[in-house]
Amino acid sequence: MGEDQGLTDQGKYRTATFKNCSQSTPRAFRVNAGYMLFAKVKVCRGTAVKVTGRCSGWEGVWSQGG
């Protein structure tokens, strides 16, 4: 499980929770949030129903222009 947070070109933050992590295989996910300026993610323990609250720190994974 995890969360993705990003800043849009409208100056708004968008957060999405995704529940398709895998210990053995990277999983793709998509957030329909318009034009993004940067994105960061964190990974959390939990089930397909609930995040337990044990999460990594936020880590930047993409930024516009770099």
N, CA, C and O atoms as a Tripos MOL2 file, in Angstrom:
@<TRIPOS>MOLECULE
protein
  264   263    66     0     0
PROTEIN
NO_CHARGES

@<TRIPOS>ATOM
      1 N           0.8400   -1.1690    0.0000 N.3       1 MET1
      2 CA          0.0000    0.0000    0.0000 C.3       1 MET1
      3 C           0.8840    1.2310    0.0000 C.2       1 MET1
      4 O           2.0610    1.1580    0.3560 O.2       1 MET1
      5 N           0.3280    2.3470   -0.3930 N.am      2 GLY2
      6 CA          1.1000    3.5640   -0.3680 C.3       2 GLY2
      7 C           0.2440    4.7730   -0.6810 C.2       2 GLY2
      8 O          -0.9540    4.6680   -0.9450 O.2       2 GLY2
      9 N           0.8890    5.9120   -0.6430 N.am      3 GLU3
     10 CA          0.2170    7.1490   -0.9840 C.3       3 GLU3
     11 C           1.1130    7.9470   -1.9180 C.2       3 GLU3
     12 O           2.3400    7.9050   -1.8200 O.2       3 GLU3
     13 N           0.4790    8.6660   -2.8150 N.am      4 ASP4
     14 CA          1.1750    9.5320   -3.7440 C.3       4 ASP4
     15 C           0.6400   10.9340   -3.5190 C.2       4 ASP4
     16 O          -0.5710   11.1290   -3.4140 O.2       4 ASP4
     17 N           1.5370   11.9140   -3.4440 N.am      5 GLN5
     18 CA          1.1110   13.2970   -3.2740 C.3       5 GLN5
     19 C           1.8580   14.1560   -4.2710 C.2       5 GLN5
     20 O           3.0630   13.9910   -4.4610 O.2       5 GLN5
     21 N           1.1520   15.0680   -4.9050 N.am      6 GLY6
     22 CA          1.8020   15.9210   -5.8890 C.3       6 GLY6
     23 C           1.2110   17.3120   -5.9130 C.2       6 GLY6
     24 O           0.0940   17.5460   -5.4520 O.2       6 GLY6
     25 N           1.9890   18.2320   -6.4630 N.am      7 LEU7
     26 CA          1.5610   19.6210   -6.6120 C.3       7 LEU7
     27 C           1.2150   19.8680   -8.0690 C.2       7 LEU7
     28 O           2.0250   19.5970   -8.9550 O.2       7 LEU7
     29 N           0.0160   20.3800   -8.3240 N.am      8 THR8
     30 CA         -0.4180   20.6430   -9.6880 C.3       8 THR8
     31 C          -0.0160   22.0540  -10.1100 C.2       8 THR8
     32 O           0.3940   22.8730   -9.2880 O.2       8 THR8
     33 N          -0.1410   22.3130  -11.3960 N.am      9 ASP9
     34 CA          0.1620   23.6470  -11.9060 C.3       9 ASP9
     35 C          -0.8480   24.6810  -11.4200 C.2       9 ASP9
     36 O          -0.6350   25.8790  -11.6070 O.2       9 ASP9
     37 N          -1.9270   24.2480  -10.8100 N.am     10 GLN10
     38 CA         -2.9170   25.1520  -10.2410 C.3      10 GLN10
     39 C          -2.5890   25.5160   -8.7890 C.2      10 GLN10
     40 O          -3.3460   26.2330   -8.1360 O.2      10 GLN10
     41 N          -1.4430   25.0100   -8.2860 N.am     11 GLY11
     42 CA         -1.0400   25.3030   -6.9150 C.3      11 GLY11
     43 C          -1.7630   24.4750   -5.8810 C.2      11 GLY11
     44 O          -1.7700   24.8250   -4.7010 O.2      11 GLY11
     45 N          -2.3730   23.3810   -6.3020 N.am     12 LYS12
     46 CA         -3.1200   22.5290   -5.3850 C.3      12 LYS12
     47 C          -2.4170   21.1900   -5.2180 C.2      12 LYS12
     48 O          -1.8110   20.6720   -6.1550 O.2      12 LYS12
     49 N          -2.5050   20.6400   -4.0210 N.am     13 TYR13
     50 CA         -1.9590   19.3150   -3.7730 C.3      13 TYR13
     51 C          -3.0240   18.2660   -4.0180 C.2      13 TYR13
     52 O          -4.1860   18.4370   -3.6510 O.2      13 TYR13
     53 N          -2.6080   17.1830   -4.6420 N.am     14 ARG14
     54 CA         -3.5040   16.0380   -4.8620 C.3      14 ARG14
     55 C          -2.8740   14.8280   -4.1880 C.2      14 ARG14
     56 O          -1.6820   14.5710   -4.3530 O.2      14 ARG14
     57 N          -3.6640   14.0940   -3.4390 N.am     15 THR15
     58 CA         -3.1750   12.8860   -2.7780 C.3      15 THR15
     59 C          -4.0070   11.7040   -3.2300 C.2      15 THR15
     60 O          -5.2300   11.7970   -3.3280 O.2      15 THR15
     61 N          -3.3510   10.6050   -3.5020 N.am     16 ALA16
     62 CA         -4.0410    9.3820   -3.9110 C.3      16 ALA16
     63 C          -3.4680    8.2180   -3.1110 C.2      16 ALA16
     64 O          -2.2610    8.1450   -2.8790 O.2      16 ALA16
     65 N          -4.3350    7.3180   -2.6970 N.am     17 THR17
     66 CA         -3.9110    6.0980   -2.0180 C.3      17 THR17
     67 C          -3.9840    4.9530   -3.0030 C.2      17 THR17
     68 O          -4.9700    4.8200   -3.7270 O.2      17 THR17
     69 N          -2.9680    4.1380   -3.0400 N.am     18 PHE18
     70 CA         -2.9920    2.9870   -3.9340 C.3      18 PHE18
     71 C          -2.7140    1.7190   -3.1360 C.2      18 PHE18
     72 O          -1.9680    1.7400   -2.1570 O.2      18 PHE18
     73 N          -3.3190    0.6210   -3.5610 N.am     19 LYS19
     74 CA         -3.2970   -0.6200   -2.7920 C.3      19 LYS19
     75 C          -2.8130   -1.7810   -3.6330 C.2      19 LYS19
     76 O          -3.3370   -2.8900   -3.5340 O.2      19 LYS19
     77 N          -1.8060   -1.5240   -4.4680 N.am     20 ASN20
     78 CA         -1.3460   -2.5730   -5.3760 C.3      20 ASN20
     79 C           0.1570   -2.7870   -5.2790 C.2      20 ASN20
     80 O           0.7970   -3.1390   -6.2690 O.2      20 ASN20
     81 N           0.7270   -2.5770   -4.0970 N.am     21 CYS21
     82 CA          2.1580   -2.8250   -3.9210 C.3      21 CYS21
     83 C           2.4300   -4.3290   -3.9400 C.2      21 CYS21
     84 O           1.5350   -5.1400   -3.6990 O.2      21 CYS21
     85 N           3.6590   -4.6770   -4.2260 N.am     22 SER22
     86 CA          4.0660   -6.0760   -4.2300 C.3      22 SER22
     87 C           5.4870   -6.1630   -3.7030 C.2      22 SER22
     88 O           6.3240   -5.3280   -4.0430 O.2      22 SER22
     89 N           5.7680   -7.1500   -2.8870 N.am     23 GLN23
     90 CA          7.1220   -7.3270   -2.3760 C.3      23 GLN23
     91 C           8.0590   -7.8350   -3.4660 C.2      23 GLN23
     92 O           9.2680   -7.6150   -3.3970 O.2      23 GLN23
     93 N           7.5170   -8.5040   -4.4580 N.am     24 SER24
     94 CA          8.3720   -9.1420   -5.4500 C.3      24 SER24
     95 C           8.3660   -8.4540   -6.8170 C.2      24 SER24
     96 O           9.3450   -8.5560   -7.5560 O.2      24 SER24
     97 N           7.2860   -7.7580   -7.1670 N.am     25 THR25
     98 CA          7.1570   -7.1740   -8.4950 C.3      25 THR25
     99 C           6.7210   -5.7140   -8.3980 C.2      25 THR25
    100 O           5.7210   -5.4220   -7.7420 O.2      25 THR25
    101 N           7.4460   -4.7860   -9.0350 N.am     26 PRO26
    102 CA          6.9820   -3.3880   -9.0500 C.3      26 PRO26
    103 C           5.6100   -3.2940   -9.7100 C.2      26 PRO26
    104 O           5.3520   -3.9590  -10.7130 O.2      26 PRO26
    105 N           4.7460   -2.4780   -9.1520 N.am     27 ARG27
    106 CA          3.4000   -2.2940   -9.6910 C.3      27 ARG27
    107 C           3.2260   -0.8560  -10.1560 C.2      27 ARG27
    108 O           3.6220    0.0830   -9.4660 O.2      27 ARG27
    109 N           2.6430   -0.6960  -11.3110 N.am     28 ALA28
    110 CA          2.3790    0.6440  -11.8350 C.3      28 ALA28
    111 C           1.0660    1.1710  -11.2730 C.2      28 ALA28
    112 O           0.1690    0.3970  -10.9390 O.2      28 ALA28
    113 N           0.9600    2.4790  -11.1710 N.am     29 PHE29
    114 CA         -0.3150    3.1020  -10.8050 C.3      29 PHE29
    115 C          -0.3710    4.4540  -11.4730 C.2      29 PHE29
    116 O           0.6530    5.0150  -11.8610 O.2      29 PHE29
    117 N          -1.5630    4.9660  -11.6030 N.am     30 ARG30
    118 CA         -1.7680    6.2300  -12.2910 C.3      30 ARG30
    119 C          -2.6920    7.1050  -11.4610 C.2      30 ARG30
    120 O          -3.6890    6.6310  -10.9150 O.2      30 ARG30
    121 N          -2.3520    8.3960  -11.3700 N.am     31 VAL31
    122 CA         -3.1830    9.3570  -10.6590 C.3      31 VAL31
    123 C          -3.6310   10.3960  -11.6720 C.2      31 VAL31
    124 O          -2.8000   11.0590  -12.2920 O.2      31 VAL31
    125 N          -4.9300   10.5410  -11.8430 N.am     32 ASN32
    126 CA         -5.4710   11.5160  -12.7820 C.3      32 ASN32
    127 C          -5.5840   12.8560  -12.0610 C.2      32 ASN32
    128 O          -6.6150   13.1630  -11.4630 O.2      32 ASN32
    129 N          -4.5150   13.6510  -12.1210 N.am     33 ALA33
    130 CA         -4.4730   14.8840  -11.3400 C.3      33 ALA33
    131 C          -4.1350   16.0980  -12.1850 C.2      33 ALA33
    132 O          -3.8230   17.1520  -11.6310 O.2      33 ALA33
    133 N          -4.1870   15.9900  -13.4950 N.am     34 GLY34
    134 CA         -3.8580   17.1320  -14.3330 C.3      34 GLY34
    135 C          -2.3620   17.3020  -14.4790 C.2      34 GLY34
    136 O          -1.6070   16.3400  -14.3340 O.2      34 GLY34
    137 N          -1.9290   18.5120  -14.7640 N.am     35 TYR35
    138 CA         -0.5190   18.7900  -15.0090 C.3      35 TYR35
    139 C           0.2130   18.9040  -13.6800 C.2      35 TYR35
    140 O          -0.1090   19.7670  -12.8630 O.2      35 TYR35
    141 N           1.2000   18.0350  -13.4590 N.am     36 MET36
    142 CA          1.8870   17.9780  -12.1790 C.3      36 MET36
    143 C           3.2210   18.7100  -12.2450 C.2      36 MET36
    144 O           3.8830   18.7200  -13.2830 O.2      36 MET36
    145 N           3.6100   19.3210  -11.1340 N.am     37 LEU37
    146 CA          4.9140   19.9700  -11.0220 C.3      37 LEU37
    147 C           5.9140   19.0700  -10.2980 C.2      37 LEU37
    148 O           7.0940   19.0390  -10.6470 O.2      37 LEU37
    149 N           5.4410   18.3430   -9.2960 N.am     38 PHE38
    150 CA          6.2920   17.3370   -8.6740 C.3      38 PHE38
    151 C           5.4230   16.2940   -7.9830 C.2      38 PHE38
    152 O           4.2450   16.5260   -7.7090 O.2      38 PHE38
    153 N           6.0240   15.1440   -7.7080 N.am     39 ALA39
    154 CA          5.3010   14.0670   -7.0480 C.3      39 ALA39
    155 C           6.2100   13.3990   -6.0280 C.2      39 ALA39
    156 O           7.4140   13.2630   -6.2470 O.2      39 ALA39
    157 N           5.6270   12.9900   -4.9230 N.am     40 LYS40
    158 CA          6.3530   12.2370   -3.9160 C.3      40 LYS40
    159 C           5.4610   11.1060   -3.4200 C.2      40 LYS40
    160 O           4.2350   11.1890   -3.5070 O.2      40 LYS40
    161 N           6.0760   10.0590   -2.9040 N.am     41 VAL41
    162 CA          5.3140    8.8920   -2.4620 C.3      41 VAL41
    163 C           5.8350    8.4110   -1.1160 C.2      41 VAL41
    164 O           6.9490    8.7390   -0.7080 O.2      41 VAL41
    165 N           5.0030    7.6240   -0.4360 N.am     42 LYS42
    166 CA          5.4300    6.8770    0.7340 C.3      42 LYS42
    167 C           4.7920    5.5030    0.6860 C.2      42 LYS42
    168 O           3.7180    5.3250    0.1100 O.2      42 LYS42
    169 N           5.4510    4.5450    1.2860 N.am     43 VAL43
    170 CA          4.9660    3.1680    1.3000 C.3      43 VAL43
    171 C           4.5220    2.8320    2.7100 C.2      43 VAL43
    172 O           5.2040    3.1580    3.6810 O.2      43 VAL43
    173 N           3.3640    2.1730    2.8160 N.am     44 CYS44
    174 CA          2.7850    1.8480    4.1220 C.3      44 CYS44
    175 C           2.4690    0.3610    4.2220 C.2      44 CYS44
    176 O           2.1650   -0.2980    3.2280 O.2      44 CYS44
    177 N           2.5460   -0.1460    5.4450 N.am     45 ARG45
    178 CA          2.0930   -1.5130    5.6790 C.3      45 ARG45
    179 C           0.5790   -1.5080    5.7980 C.2      45 ARG45
    180 O          -0.0220   -0.5130    6.2010 O.2      45 ARG45
    181 N          -0.0270   -2.6290    5.4440 N.am     46 GLY46
    182 CA         -1.4710   -2.7320    5.5880 C.3      46 GLY46
    183 C          -2.0330   -3.8200    4.7150 C.2      46 GLY46
    184 O          -1.3020   -4.6430    4.1640 O.2      46 GLY46
    185 N          -3.3310   -3.8120    4.5970 N.am     47 THR47
    186 CA         -4.0490   -4.7710    3.7720 C.3      47 THR47
    187 C          -4.7030   -4.0210    2.6250 C.2      47 THR47
    188 O          -4.5590   -2.8050    2.5060 O.2      47 THR47
    189 N          -5.4190   -4.7480    1.7830 N.am     48 ALA48
    190 CA         -6.1210   -4.1100    0.6700 C.3      48 ALA48
    191 C          -7.2750   -3.2450    1.1550 C.2      48 ALA48
    192 O          -7.8680   -2.4970    0.3780 O.2      48 ALA48
    193 N          -7.5900   -3.3510    2.4430 N.am     49 VAL49
    194 CA         -8.7160   -2.5990    2.9870 C.3      49 VAL49
    195 C          -8.2470   -1.4020    3.8090 C.2      49 VAL49
    196 O          -8.8930   -0.3540    3.7920 O.2      49 VAL49
    197 N          -7.1240   -1.5430    4.5320 N.am     50 LYS50
    198 CA         -6.7700   -0.5330    5.5110 C.3      50 LYS50
    199 C          -5.2580   -0.3560    5.6290 C.2      50 LYS50
    200 O          -4.5110   -1.3340    5.6150 O.2      50 LYS50
    201 N          -4.8070    0.9060    5.7460 N.am     51 VAL51
    202 CA         -3.4120    1.2050    6.0420 C.3      51 VAL51
    203 C          -3.2290    1.1130    7.5520 C.2      51 VAL51
    204 O          -4.0610    1.6260    8.3010 O.2      51 VAL51
    205 N          -2.1670    0.4750    8.0140 N.am     52 THR52
    206 CA         -1.9630    0.3060    9.4560 C.3      52 THR52
    207 C          -1.3830    1.5330   10.1190 C.2      52 THR52
    208 O          -1.4360    1.6620   11.3420 O.2      52 THR52
    209 N          -0.8210    2.4520    9.3190 N.am     53 GLY53
    210 CA         -0.2050    3.6320    9.9070 C.3      53 GLY53
    211 C           1.3040    3.5240    9.9820 C.2      53 GLY53
    212 O           1.9690    4.5080   10.3060 O.2      53 GLY53
    213 N           1.8640    2.3630    9.6940 N.am     54 ARG54
    214 CA          3.3190    2.2090    9.6830 C.3      54 ARG54
    215 C           3.8070    2.5220    8.2730 C.2      54 ARG54
    216 O           3.7470    1.6800    7.3760 O.2      54 ARG54
    217 N           4.2900    3.7460    8.0970 N.am     55 CYS55
    218 CA          4.6510    4.2070    6.7510 C.3      55 CYS55
    219 C           6.0850    4.7230    6.7210 C.2      55 CYS55
    220 O           6.6270    5.1620    7.7350 O.2      55 CYS55
    221 N           6.6820    4.6620    5.5410 N.am     56 SER56
    222 CA          7.9930    5.2630    5.3240 C.3      56 SER56
    223 C           7.8330    6.7790    5.2890 C.2      56 SER56
    224 O           6.7170    7.2980    5.3200 O.2      56 SER56
    225 N           8.9490    7.4730    5.2250 N.am     57 GLY57
    226 CA          8.8900    8.9120    5.0140 C.3      57 GLY57
    227 C           8.5280    9.2250    3.5760 C.2      57 GLY57
    228 O           8.5840    8.3420    2.7200 O.2      57 GLY57
    229 N           8.1550   10.4770    3.2930 N.am     58 TRP58
    230 CA          7.8660   10.9010    1.9290 C.3      58 TRP58
    231 C           9.1670   10.9730    1.1460 C.2      58 TRP58
    232 O          10.1800   11.4450    1.6610 O.2      58 TRP58
    233 N           9.1430   10.5120   -0.0850 N.am     59 GLU59
    234 CA         10.3250   10.5080   -0.9360 C.3      59 GLU59
    235 C           9.9410   11.0760   -2.3000 C.2      59 GLU59
    236 O           8.9820   10.6060   -2.9130 O.2      59 GLU59
    237 N          10.6680   12.0680   -2.7800 N.am     60 GLY60
    238 CA         10.3780   12.6320   -4.0970 C.3      60 GLY60
    239 C          10.7250   11.6550   -5.1920 C.2      60 GLY60
    240 O          11.8050   11.0640   -5.1740 O.2      60 GLY60
    241 N           9.8260   11.4710   -6.1490 N.am     61 VAL61
    242 CA         10.0650   10.5040   -7.2320 C.3      61 VAL61
    243 C          10.0530   11.1490   -8.6120 C.2      61 VAL61
    244 O          10.4840   10.5280   -9.5840 O.2      61 VAL61
    245 N           9.5720   12.3710   -8.7120 N.am     62 TRP62
    246 CA          9.5040   13.0180  -10.0240 C.3      62 TRP62
    247 C           9.3110   14.5100   -9.8220 C.2      62 TRP62
    248 O           8.5990   14.9260   -8.9080 O.2      62 TRP62
    249 N           9.9480   15.3320  -10.6800 N.am     63 SER63
    250 CA          9.6830   16.7640  -10.6950 C.3      63 SER63
    251 C           9.7520   17.2690  -12.1200 C.2      63 SER63
    252 O          10.5430   16.7760  -12.9240 O.2      63 SER63
    253 N           8.9260   18.2480  -12.4290 N.am     64 GLN64
    254 CA          8.8450   18.7890  -13.7750 C.3      64 GLN64
    255 C          10.1890   19.4500  -14.1200 C.2      64 GLN64
    256 O          10.7030   20.2670  -13.3570 O.2      64 GLN64
    257 N          10.7320   19.0920  -15.2530 N.am     65 GLY65
    258 CA         11.9790   19.6740  -15.6870 C.3      65 GLY65
    259 C          13.2170   19.0230  -15.0950 C.2      65 GLY65
    260 O          14.3270   19.5070  -15.3170 O.2      65 GLY65
    261 N          13.0570   17.9460  -14.3540 N.am     66 GLY66
    262 CA         14.2580   17.3600  -13.7970 C.3      66 GLY66
    263 C          14.0160   15.9940  -13.3100 C.2      66 GLY66
    264 O          14.9330   15.3470  -12.8050 O.2      66 GLY66
@<TRIPOS>BOND
     1     1     2 1
     2     2     3 1
     3     3     4 2
     4     3     5 am
     5     5     6 1
     6     6     7 1
     7     7     8 2
     8     7     9 am
     9     9    10 1
    10    10    11 1
    11    11    12 2
    12    11    13 am
    13    13    14 1
    14    14    15 1
    15    15    16 2
    16    15    17 am
    17    17    18 1
    18    18    19 1
    19    19    20 2
    20    19    21 am
    21    21    22 1
    22    22    23 1
    23    23    24 2
    24    23    25 am
    25    25    26 1
    26    26    27 1
    27    27    28 2
    28    27    29 am
    29    29    30 1
    30    30    31 1
    31    31    32 2
    32    31    33 am
    33    33    34 1
    34    34    35 1
    35    35    36 2
    36    35    37 am
    37    37    38 1
    38    38    39 1
    39    39    40 2
    40    39    41 am
    41    41    42 1
    42    42    43 1
    43    43    44 2
    44    43    45 am
    45    45    46 1
    46    46    47 1
    47    47    48 2
    48    47    49 am
    49    49    50 1
    50    50    51 1
    51    51    52 2
    52    51    53 am
    53    53    54 1
    54    54    55 1
    55    55    56 2
    56    55    57 am
    57    57    58 1
    58    58    59 1
    59    59    60 2
    60    59    61 am
    61    61    62 1
    62    62    63 1
    63    63    64 2
    64    63    65 am
    65    65    66 1
    66    66    67 1
    67    67    68 2
    68    67    69 am
    69    69    70 1
    70    70    71 1
    71    71    72 2
    72    71    73 am
    73    73    74 1
    74    74    75 1
    75    75    76 2
    76    75    77 am
    77    77    78 1
    78    78    79 1
    79    79    80 2
    80    79    81 am
    81    81    82 1
    82    82    83 1
    83    83    84 2
    84    83    85 am
    85    85    86 1
    86    86    87 1
    87    87    88 2
    88    87    89 am
    89    89    90 1
    90    90    91 1
    91    91    92 2
    92    91    93 am
    93    93    94 1
    94    94    95 1
    95    95    96 2
    96    95    97 am
    97    97    98 1
    98    98    99 1
    99    99   100 2
   100    99   101 am
   101   101   102 1
   102   102   103 1
   103   103   104 2
   104   103   105 am
   105   105   106 1
   106   106   107 1
   107   107   108 2
   108   107   109 am
   109   109   110 1
   110   110   111 1
   111   111   112 2
   112   111   113 am
   113   113   114 1
   114   114   115 1
   115   115   116 2
   116   115   117 am
   117   117   118 1
   118   118   119 1
   119   119   120 2
   120   119   121 am
   121   121   122 1
   122   122   123 1
   123   123   124 2
   124   123   125 am
   125   125   126 1
   126   126   127 1
   127   127   128 2
   128   127   129 am
   129   129   130 1
   130   130   131 1
   131   131   132 2
   132   131   133 am
   133   133   134 1
   134   134   135 1
   135   135   136 2
   136   135   137 am
   137   137   138 1
   138   138   139 1
   139   139   140 2
   140   139   141 am
   141   141   142 1
   142   142   143 1
   143   143   144 2
   144   143   145 am
   145   145   146 1
   146   146   147 1
   147   147   148 2
   148   147   149 am
   149   149   150 1
   150   150   151 1
   151   151   152 2
   152   151   153 am
   153   153   154 1
   154   154   155 1
   155   155   156 2
   156   155   157 am
   157   157   158 1
   158   158   159 1
   159   159   160 2
   160   159   161 am
   161   161   162 1
   162   162   163 1
   163   163   164 2
   164   163   165 am
   165   165   166 1
   166   166   167 1
   167   167   168 2
   168   167   169 am
   169   169   170 1
   170   170   171 1
   171   171   172 2
   172   171   173 am
   173   173   174 1
   174   174   175 1
   175   175   176 2
   176   175   177 am
   177   177   178 1
   178   178   179 1
   179   179   180 2
   180   179   181 am
   181   181   182 1
   182   182   183 1
   183   183   184 2
   184   183   185 am
   185   185   186 1
   186   186   187 1
   187   187   188 2
   188   187   189 am
   189   189   190 1
   190   190   191 1
   191   191   192 2
   192   191   193 am
   193   193   194 1
   194   194   195 1
   195   195   196 2
   196   195   197 am
   197   197   198 1
   198   198   199 1
   199   199   200 2
   200   199   201 am
   201   201   202 1
   202   202   203 1
   203   203   204 2
   204   203   205 am
   205   205   206 1
   206   206   207 1
   207   207   208 2
   208   207   209 am
   209   209   210 1
   210   210   211 1
   211   211   212 2
   212   211   213 am
   213   213   214 1
   214   214   215 1
   215   215   216 2
   216   215   217 am
   217   217   218 1
   218   218   219 1
   219   219   220 2
   220   219   221 am
   221   221   222 1
   222   222   223 1
   223   223   224 2
   224   223   225 am
   225   225   226 1
   226   226   227 1
   227   227   228 2
   228   227   229 am
   229   229   230 1
   230   230   231 1
   231   231   232 2
   232   231   233 am
   233   233   234 1
   234   234   235 1
   235   235   236 2
   236   235   237 am
   237   237   238 1
   238   238   239 1
   239   239   240 2
   240   239   241 am
   241   241   242 1
   242   242   243 1
   243   243   244 2
   244   243   245 am
   245   245   246 1
   246   246   247 1
   247   247   248 2
   248   247   249 am
   249   249   250 1
   250   250   251 1
   251   251   252 2
   252   251   253 am
   253   253   254 1
   254   254   255 1
   255   255   256 2
   256   255   257 am
   257   257   258 1
   258   258   259 1
   259   259   260 2
   260   259   261 am
   261   261   262 1
   262   262   263 1
   263   263   264 2
@<TRIPOS>SUBSTRUCTURE
     1 MET1         2 RESIDUE 1 A MET
     2 GLY2         6 RESIDUE 1 A GLY
     3 GLU3        10 RESIDUE 1 A GLU
     4 ASP4        14 RESIDUE 1 A ASP
     5 GLN5        18 RESIDUE 1 A GLN
     6 GLY6        22 RESIDUE 1 A GLY
     7 LEU7        26 RESIDUE 1 A LEU
     8 THR8        30 RESIDUE 1 A THR
     9 ASP9        34 RESIDUE 1 A ASP
    10 GLN10       38 RESIDUE 1 A GLN
    11 GLY11       42 RESIDUE 1 A GLY
    12 LYS12       46 RESIDUE 1 A LYS
    13 TYR13       50 RESIDUE 1 A TYR
    14 ARG14       54 RESIDUE 1 A ARG
    15 THR15       58 RESIDUE 1 A THR
    16 ALA16       62 RESIDUE 1 A ALA
    17 THR17       66 RESIDUE 1 A THR
    18 PHE18       70 RESIDUE 1 A PHE
    19 LYS19       74 RESIDUE 1 A LYS
    20 ASN20       78 RESIDUE 1 A ASN
    21 CYS21       82 RESIDUE 1 A CYS
    22 SER22       86 RESIDUE 1 A SER
    23 GLN23       90 RESIDUE 1 A GLN
    24 SER24       94 RESIDUE 1 A SER
    25 THR25       98 RESIDUE 1 A THR
    26 PRO26      102 RESIDUE 1 A PRO
    27 ARG27      106 RESIDUE 1 A ARG
    28 ALA28      110 RESIDUE 1 A ALA
    29 PHE29      114 RESIDUE 1 A PHE
    30 ARG30      118 RESIDUE 1 A ARG
    31 VAL31      122 RESIDUE 1 A VAL
    32 ASN32      126 RESIDUE 1 A ASN
    33 ALA33      130 RESIDUE 1 A ALA
    34 GLY34      134 RESIDUE 1 A GLY
    35 TYR35      138 RESIDUE 1 A TYR
    36 MET36      142 RESIDUE 1 A MET
    37 LEU37      146 RESIDUE 1 A LEU
    38 PHE38      150 RESIDUE 1 A PHE
    39 ALA39      154 RESIDUE 1 A ALA
    40 LYS40      158 RESIDUE 1 A LYS
    41 VAL41      162 RESIDUE 1 A VAL
    42 LYS42      166 RESIDUE 1 A LYS
    43 VAL43      170 RESIDUE 1 A VAL
    44 CYS44      174 RESIDUE 1 A CYS
    45 ARG45      178 RESIDUE 1 A ARG
    46 GLY46      182 RESIDUE 1 A GLY
    47 THR47      186 RESIDUE 1 A THR
    48 ALA48      190 RESIDUE 1 A ALA
    49 VAL49      194 RESIDUE 1 A VAL
    50 LYS50      198 RESIDUE 1 A LYS
    51 VAL51      202 RESIDUE 1 A VAL
    52 THR52      206 RESIDUE 1 A THR
    53 GLY53      210 RESIDUE 1 A GLY
    54 ARG54      214 RESIDUE 1 A ARG
    55 CYS55      218 RESIDUE 1 A CYS
    56 SER56      222 RESIDUE 1 A SER
    57 GLY57      226 RESIDUE 1 A GLY
    58 TRP58      230 RESIDUE 1 A TRP
    59 GLU59      234 RESIDUE 1 A GLU
    60 GLY60      238 RESIDUE 1 A GLY
    61 VAL61      242 RESIDUE 1 A VAL
    62 TRP62      246 RESIDUE 1 A TRP
    63 SER63      250 RESIDUE 1 A SER
    64 GLN64      254 RESIDUE 1 A GLN
    65 GLY65      258 RESIDUE 1 A GLY
    66 GLY66      262 RESIDUE 1 A GLY
